Amino acid sequence: MTMGLILLIVLILFLVGGLPNWGYHSYGFAPSGLAGVVLLIVVVLLLTGRL
């Protein structure tokens, strides 16, 4: 496994774990939103071959 693939798997697990279990928490949707942005950046870097 390459480092990029391991990082992608960890970020997907982080994204799933960061999703709220119900509609709203006191912290809002920021943690899962932040994880989604990081995951998107990593996917783009993997597709362009820079990671």
C-alpha positions as CSV (number, residue, x, y, z in Angstrom):
1,M,0.0,0.0,0.0
2,T,1.2,3.4,-0.8
3,M,1.3,6.2,1.7
4,G,-1.4,8.1,-0.2
5,L,-3.8,5.2,-0.1
6,I,-3.3,4.7,3.6
7,L,-3.9,8.4,4.1
8,L,-7.0,8.3,2.0
9,I,-8.4,5.4,4.0
10,V,-7.7,7.1,7.3
11,L,-9.4,10.3,6.1
12,I,-12.5,8.4,4.9
13,L,-12.7,6.8,8.3
14,F,-12.3,10.2,10.0
15,L,-15.0,11.6,7.8
16,V,-17.5,8.8,8.6
17,G,-16.6,9.1,12.3
18,G,-17.0,12.9,12.3
19,L,-20.6,12.8,10.9
20,P,-23.2,13.8,13.5
21,N,-25.5,11.0,14.6
22,W,-28.5,13.3,14.5
23,G,-29.4,16.6,12.9
24,Y,-27.5,19.1,15.0
25,H,-24.9,19.2,17.7
26,S,-23.8,22.2,19.8
27,Y,-20.7,22.4,17.6
28,G,-22.8,22.4,14.4
29,F,-21.5,20.6,11.3
30,A,-18.0,22.0,11.3
31,P,-16.0,18.8,12.2
32,S,-17.5,16.7,9.4
33,G,-17.4,19.7,7.0
34,L,-13.7,20.2,7.7
35,A,-13.1,16.5,7.2
36,G,-14.9,16.6,3.9
37,V,-12.7,19.5,2.7
38,V,-9.5,17.7,3.8
39,L,-10.7,14.5,2.0
40,L,-11.5,16.5,-1.1
41,I,-8.0,18.1,-1.2
42,V,-6.3,14.7,-0.7
43,V,-8.4,13.1,-3.5
44,V,-7.5,16.0,-5.8
45,L,-3.8,15.6,-4.9
46,L,-3.9,11.9,-5.5
47,L,-5.6,12.3,-8.9
48,T,-3.0,14.9,-10.0
49,G,-0.1,12.7,-8.8
50,R,1.3,15.2,-6.3
51,L,0.8,13.0,-3.3
